[in-house]
Amino acid sequence: MDPRAEHRIFTGLRRLAADRAVVLVTHRLTNVSIADRIVVLKKGRVIQHGSFAELLADRGGLFRELWDLQNERTGQVPAPASSGDDVAPNQHALF
């Protein structure tokens, strides 16, 4: 999907997800940076869960390993999406 289409979809998803739980399955980790809770699965089992910041801070965790792998090709680490401080609680999607 091209970046413009992806932006439209996620902007719309945030608006539609207000006061709802949303489960999003993705391999593009920047997409989950706005989530209240992230669940990391390996072979069908939960091996990590937490906020984006918590999972990124765990340098020995699978989430951080995959984050680093996704970003090493460019040599740059993209800034995660806004933390949503300007959005009321329970307006984030559950990923």
N, C-alpha and C positions, 0 to 999 in steps of 0.2 A: 504494500500500500504506500502511496506517496505521502510525504510529510504533511501536505495540506489536508488531504482526506483524513489522515490519522488525527490531526489536530481537531478537525470538525467533529469527528466521532467521539473523541475523549472530552471535548468541551460539552457536547450534548449529553454524554453519559453522566458527567458530574451533575448536570442540571436535573436529569431524570432520576438520579440516584438519591436525591434528597429524601431523607427519612426512610430509606430502604437499604436492605442489604443486597449487595451485588457480588457475585462470584465471577472473577475474571481469570481466565487461564491465559498466560502469555509467557513468551520467552524473552520479550523485550523488557528488561528490568526497569528502564526509565519510566515505563508506563505505570508501575506500581508505586512510584515514589509518593503519590498523594494518598495512598491507602491508609486507613486507620490501623489495619492489621494485615500482615503478609504471612502466608503459610507456605513453607518450602517443602516440597515433596520429593522423595527419592524412592524409586521402585514402589510407588503407591503408599508410602508411609510418611507421616509428618516427621521431619527431622529438625525443623527450626520454625519458629514463629516469633513475630514481634513487629515493631514499627520499622519503617525504612531505615531510620537512623540507628536503631538497635542492631539490625541485621548487618548494616554496612560497617558498624564499629567492631563486629565480631570477626576479626581477621582470619580466624581459623575455621569459619563457617562456610558452608556451600554457597550461600547467597553472595558473600563477599568474593569468593573465588570466581563465581560466574560473572559478577559485576566487573571484576578486574579483567577477565578474559574478553568480555564484550567491548571493553574500552581500550584495551592495549593496542588494537590495530591502528587507532588514530593517534595514539600518544597523548590524547587529551581525555580527561574525565569530565563528561558533561555534568553540568550542575543539575541536581535533581529538581523536579518541579516544585513549585511553591508548596510549603508545608500546609497551606490552607488555613493559616492563622486568621485570614479575613473571612472564613466560612464558619458558620455556626456548627457546633458539635453535631454528630450524626448525619452530616451532609456528605461525608466522604463515602466512597464505595469500599466494600470489603473485597480484597483481592486475595 
